[in-house]
Amino acid sequence: MGKITPRRGGLEWCTPRDLLVKQGSLLLAQQLRESYRPTETYGSAFAKLFARLFAEQGLILLEPLDAALHRIAAPLYRQAI
């Protein structure tokens, strides 16, 4: 899987590895360090990383084990069954 990126004179096909090496490795490394700290759980670190990566897109992350979320979603689940 790759990504097409604009280039002067046309388009260039880039693999994800190319993007990391050429364009974003330092930024990604910084975001990983800031997200995956010893005090974080894997779930909270993953959420922090994705919140950083998709901040411009407005991604909303929900904790699937949250009891309040289960109560809110219960009518939806009942209707779906």
N, C-alpha and C positions, 0 to 999 in steps of 0.2 A: 504494500500500500504506500502510496506517495502523495505528494501534493504538487500541484502546478503553481509556480510562482512567476509573477511578471519579471521580465528581464529586458533590458535595453535591446531592441531589435527582435523581440519575440518572447516566447515562453520557455521556461526551463523546468524540467521534471526533477523534483527533489524527493528523495526518500526521507522518512522520519530521521534516520541517522544523520543525513546531510544537514537537516534543519538544526539538529542538536550541535553538531560539530561547527557548522558555519555561522549560524545565526542566533542560537539561544542557549548554548550550553552554560554560560556563566549565570544567566538569569535563572534557568531551570535549577541549577545547583544551589543558588541562593534561596529559591522558593522551597526546595526540598529541605534545606537546613533549617529554615524558619518554621516549616510545618512539622517535621519529624524531630521533635525534641524529646529528651528522656521523660519529661513529665506528661507527655501526651499518650493517649491510647492510640491504637492503630486507626480506630474509627474517627477520632477527633483529628488526628494528623491528616488522614485522607480528606476529611471535610475541609480542613484549612487549606490544603494544597489545591483542591478543586475550586474552592472559593477564590483563591488567588488566580488560578489559571483562567477561570471563566468570569472574572469580575466585570469585564466590559459587556458580556452577554446577559448579565443579570440572572445567572443560574441560581435556582433556589434548591437548597439541600434540606432534606428532612431526615430526622433520626427515626428509622423504621421500628425501633424498639420502644419509643416514647409512649407511655400509657395515655397521655392526653390525646395524642394523634390517633390512637386506637379508638378512643371514645368518639372522637369526631368522625372517624371513617366508618364506624359500625353501621350506620344506616345505609351507607353506600354498599358495604359488603352484603348486608341483608338483601338489598334490592338485586344485587348481582346474582345471588344464589337463587 
